[in-house]
Amino acid sequence: MDCCENKVPWYKKLASVLLGTGNCHGEVSQNTYGLEKIALVGSPNVGKSVIFNKLTGAYVTVSNYPGTTVEVSRGKGIIGGTQYEIIDTPGMYSLMCITEEEKVTKELLFSEKPKALLHVIDAKNINRMLPLTMQLIEAGSPVILVLNIMDEAEKMGLKIDIEGLQRELGIPVISTVAALNKGLDELKERVDKYVKSA
């Protein structure tokens, strides 16, 4: 396959070679080699990508997982003074994989062994989403549960005992409203403590 020999303007190719910032398509890529990894996991529409964007800023690489058409986003983020590779995994409902996205996420989690796994859930649907948390814990993953969209859960009259949930699950539990930047500083602090104490 002739990739893109004639399709990309010469100046994009030249810039990527000179700056070391991209590939022949002129896409930005980051060297995250050797960095400890933090992965975000969860079903679609829970605010996972919002948290990913807040942790990584503008410099993100989106690429297909090898051998698939499934996209995985990767970026760099600084938490507690340490730089990490942050990975936004494809949507997943269960470790009993049905979709290609779930298979890719499972493979990624077990092959790349992140130092922390942020399971982001929609707090309004906590009962439906906790089974995946339990599966991840049982699989021995370093899970931190992120109860996102807490503002909407509270509007619906849901009261979640975060301390009690933490005790029951035996993992850190943080509440956030990522779209409004609420709880993200606490999330970073907890991730920093969790990774450094592991």
C-alpha positions in Angstrom: 0.0 0.0 0.0 1.5 3.4 -0.9 0.3 4.9 2.4 0.2 8.5 1.5 3.2 9.1 -0.8 1.4 11.8 -2.8 -1.5 12.8 -0.6 0.2 14.8 2.2 1.7 18.2 1.4 5.6 18.1 1.4 5.7 20.8 4.2 3.7 18.6 6.6 6.1 15.7 6.0 9.1 18.0 6.4 7.7 19.6 9.6 7.0 16.2 11.2 10.6 15.0 10.3 12.3 18.1 11.5 10.3 18.5 14.7 9.9 14.9 15.5 6.3 15.6 16.3 4.4 13.4 13.9 4.1 10.7 11.3 3.9 10.9 7.5 0.2 11.9 7.9 1.2 15.1 9.8 -0.6 13.8 12.9 0.8 14.7 16.3 2.3 11.9 18.3 3.9 11.8 21.7 6.8 9.8 23.0 5.3 8.2 26.1 7.9 5.4 26.1 8.9 4.4 29.6 6.2 6.4 31.4 4.0 4.7 34.0 0.4 4.3 32.7 -3.0 5.4 34.1 -6.0 4.1 32.2 -9.6 5.3 32.1 -12.3 2.6 31.7 -16.1 2.7 31.7 -19.1 2.5 29.5 -19.9 5.1 26.9 -21.3 8.5 27.9 -20.0 8.6 31.5 -17.6 11.5 31.0 -14.5 9.4 30.5 -13.2 11.5 27.7 -13.9 14.8 29.6 -11.7 13.5 32.5 -9.1 12.3 30.0 -9.0 15.7 28.3 -8.7 17.5 31.7 -5.8 15.2 32.7 -3.9 15.5 29.4 -4.6 18.9 27.9 -4.2 19.5 24.2 -1.5 17.0 23.2 -3.2 13.7 22.5 -2.6 10.9 20.0 -5.5 8.9 18.7 -4.7 5.7 16.8 -6.2 2.3 16.0 -5.3 -0.5 18.3 -3.1 -2.9 16.4 -5.0 -5.2 14.1 -8.4 -3.5 14.7 -10.4 -0.4 13.7 -10.9 0.5 17.3 -9.4 3.8 18.4 -7.5 4.4 21.6 -6.5 7.9 22.8 -3.2 8.4 24.6 -1.7 11.5 26.1 0.7 12.8 28.8 -0.4 14.2 32.1 1.4 15.4 35.2 -0.1 14.2 38.5 1.7 14.9 41.8 4.8 16.1 40.0 5.1 12.9 38.0 4.5 12.5 34.3 2.3 9.6 33.2 0.9 8.2 30.0 -2.9 8.6 30.3 -5.0 6.2 28.2 -8.6 6.6 27.3 -9.9 3.1 26.5 -12.8 2.2 24.3 -16.2 1.9 26.0 -16.7 -1.3 28.1 -19.7 -2.7 30.0 -18.1 -6.0 31.2 -15.0 -8.1 31.2 -17.1 -10.8 29.6 -16.4 -9.2 26.2 -19.0 -9.1 23.5 -17.9 -6.1 21.3 -14.6 -5.5 19.6 -14.2 -2.4 21.8 -14.5 -4.5 24.9 -12.0 -7.0 23.7 -9.5 -4.2 22.9 -10.0 -2.6 26.3 -9.5 -6.0 28.1 -6.4 -6.8 26.1 -5.0 -3.3 26.7 -5.6 -3.5 30.5 -3.9 -6.9 30.9 -1.0 -6.3 28.5 -0.1 -2.7 29.4 -0.6 -3.1 33.2 -1.5 0.5 34.2 -0.5 1.6 37.7 -4.0 2.9 38.3 -7.3 2.2 36.6 -9.9 4.9 36.9 -13.3 3.3 36.5 -15.5 6.2 35.5 -19.2 5.7 36.1 -22.4 7.8 35.7 -23.5 8.2 39.4 -27.1 8.2 38.3 -26.7 4.7 37.1 -24.5 3.4 39.9 -26.4 0.1 40.3 -26.0 -0.8 36.7 -22.3 0.1 36.5 -20.9 -1.3 39.7 -20.8 -4.9 38.4 -17.8 -3.9 36.2 -16.1 -2.3 39.2 -16.5 -5.7 41.0 -15.1 -7.6 38.0 -12.1 -5.3 37.8 -11.4 -5.6 41.5 -11.7 -9.4 41.3 -9.3 -9.4 38.3 -6.7 -7.7 40.6 -6.7 -4.4 38.8 -5.6 -1.3 40.7 -9.0 0.3 40.6 -10.1 3.8 41.7 -13.9 4.4 41.3 -14.9 7.8 39.9 -18.5 8.7 40.5 -19.0 11.3 37.8 -22.0 13.5 36.9 -22.8 13.7 40.7 -24.7 16.9 40.2 -27.4 15.1 38.1 -27.5 12.2 40.6 -28.2 14.7 43.5 -30.9 16.5 41.5 -32.6 13.1 41.1 -32.5 12.7 44.9 -29.8 10.0 45.0 -27.7 10.0 48.1 -24.5 8.0 47.8 -22.5 7.1 50.9 -19.0 7.5 49.5 -17.2 6.6 52.7 -19.4 3.5 53.1 -18.9 2.5 49.4 -15.1 2.9 49.9 -15.2 0.6 52.9 -17.3 -2.0 51.2 -15.3 -2.1 48.0 -11.9 -1.6 49.6 -10.8 0.9 47.0 -10.7 4.7 46.7 -14.0 6.3 45.6 -14.1 9.9 44.4 -17.1 12.0 43.3 -16.7 14.4 40.4 -18.5 16.7 38.0 -15.8 16.7 35.4 -17.5 19.0 33.0 -17.5 21.7 35.7 -14.0 20.8 37.0 -15.4 19.7 40.3 -13.5 17.0 42.2 -10.6 16.8 39.7 -8.0 18.1 42.1 -9.1 15.6 44.7 -9.0 12.9 42.0 -5.4 13.8 41.1 -4.4 13.7 44.8 -5.9 10.3 45.3 -4.3 8.9 42.1 -0.9 10.3 43.3 -1.2 8.7 46.7 -2.6 5.4 45.4 0.2 5.0 42.8 3.0 6.0 45.2 1.7 3.7 47.9 1.3 0.7 45.5 
